[in-house]
């Protein structure tokens, strides 16, 4: 078991098998637009890090997670309970589980999905390789988000064209974008995007986030 981490007011336990908490998730939790009383669904929630981070920003949220790993689902439930938070964690493939959840039932859907297509040779090991496609993730978010609801995610810059096409296919209009760089002299390593279901066209590009300033 990896050592616990403190996420704001909450203690986060993670196992040796779940994808480790990284800067991308921290940046995503800070980037997502959050409103009092939001109903939040984290797709691929792992051990619940994003749910804890969002709850640390706003205490009035209704928390839901979907996770394919039974072990990680159990740990997410434990993390919520031991921090005095209530929420529902559903175990299974998001392509099936999301069909059982209420359409339009969430004001914020959030995700840190696998970055690389299966067999692409990308970094990060098996937990960073897709089973569900990027289009599947966007379709699930488009079903769960209410009209005017948001979908916030972090992904790879080289897949932006594919991501935007998948968002549009699911009636999700990209509204905010922010690139992440480790240093000023390196190319972006990730991109944060927030889309709105049935939103009007118009994309705000925010200043690049530098993670490791010299």
Secondary structure, DSSP 8 states (H G I E B T S, - for coil): -EEEEEETTEEEEE-SSS----HHHHHHHHHS---TT-EEEEET-TTTHHHHHHHHH-TT-EEEEEES-HHHHHHHHHHHHHTT--EEEEES-HHHHHHHS-TT-EEEEEE----B-TTS--SS-GGGB-SS-HHHHHHHHHHHEEEEEEEEEEE-GGGHHHHHHHHHHTTEEEEEEEEEESSTTS---EEEEEEEET--S--EE---EESS--
